[in-house]
Amino acid sequence: MEKFQSVLNLHLKHHSALGYGLVTLLTAGGERVFSAAVFQCPCSTTWNLPYGLVFLLVPALALFLLGYVLNARTWRLLTGCCARGARSRSCGAALRDAVVCAQLSAAAAVAPLTWVSVALLGGAFYECAATGTGPLARRLCRGRDPTCEAQLPLAPCGQAQASDAQALLKELKAQSQVLGWILIAVVIIFLLIFTSVSRCLSPVSFLQLKFWKIYLEQEQQILKTQATEHATELAKENIKCFFEGSHPKEHNTPTIKDWQQISSLYTFNPKEQYYSMLHKYVNRKEKSHSIRSNEGDAVIPVLGFVDTPGMNISPELCPY
C-alpha cells in the first residue's frame, strides 16, 4: 500500500511531465508502426509527392486538433461563449483569450512535432515525397545518368534500373534525418527559452507555486466530494417527492451565474492574492459583483496550471 501511495504521489507531483512524456512515446511508437504497416509509397511521378506529404502532415494535423480537444482549458474558454445574452468582450478580455489560445496551441503542438520529427528521422515519408518533386529530382540528377530523373520516383520501391537513382535514396534519407534533428533541436531550445522566460517573469516565488498546486489539488478533491454529496441529496429529495406527490424542500444551489463565474479562466491580479476562481468568487466584496474581468487582471503563462484541474470529468464529445 505504501508503494502504491508513493507512485500516486509521484504522479500527482509530476503529472504534467509524465503526461507529455507518455504522449511523446505513444506518438513516436505509433509513427513507427504506422510507417511499417500502412505506408506504401506508390512509386509514381504523379502520386509520390502528395502521398508522402499526406502521411507526413495529415496525422500531425489530426494530433494537433486532438491536443485542443483533450485540453480542459479549451472547454473552459469555449463553453458558453456563444450563448445568448453573452456580453460583448472588451479588448483586454480578447487579448487574454488570445494569450490562452497561444498557450493551448503550444501544448497541442507536442504530439504533432513528435510525429514529424520521428517521421523525418525514419526518412520513408520524405524519400517518397522528394522523389516525386520535379525541381528537386532535376537538381539531384544533374550530371548523372540521363535516365536518372525518370527512374528516381521508382527508387523507394527498389525498382529503379539506373544505379544513380537508387544511390540517391541515401542522400535523401540523410537530408530527412538532418531536418529531423534540426527540428528536435529547435523545439528543445524554444521550450527551454519559453520555460526560462515564463519562470523569470513569474509574479510568485518557487515555494508559493508549490503551495499553490497543493491548494488546487485539495480544492478540487473537496469540491468533487461536496458536489457529489449535494447532488445526491438533491436527487434523493426530488425522487422522494415524485413518488410521494409532495413538494420538495428548498435546497441552496449555486445559480447559473455563480457556476459561470467560477468556470471562467483564471486571471492574476497582484493586488489580490487568490488561488482559483472559486477562491476569488467567495471573497468578492459584493454578491452582484462580477469576478470575470477586473482592472489589473492578466493571464500569466506560469500559472496556466490553475485552469487545468477539474472534477475528474472529461468533456463529452458525443451527445449520447
Secondary structure, 3 states (H helix, E strand, C coil): CHHHHHHHHHHHHCHHHHHHHHHHHHHHHHHHHHHHHCCCCCCCCCCHHHHHHHHHHHHHHHHHHHHHHCCHHHHHHHCCCCCCCCCCCCHHHHHHHHHHHHHHHHHHCHHHHHHHHHHHHHCHHHHHHHHCCHHHHHHHCCCCCCCHHHHHHHHHHCCCCCHHHHHHHHHHHHHHHHHHHHHHHHHHHHHHHHHHHHHHCCCCCHHHHHHHHHHHHHHHHHHHHHHHHHHHHHHHHHHHHHHHCCCCCCCCCCCHHHHHHHHCCCCEECCECCCCHHHHHHCCCCCCCCCCCCCCCECCHHHHHHHCCCCCCCCCCCCC
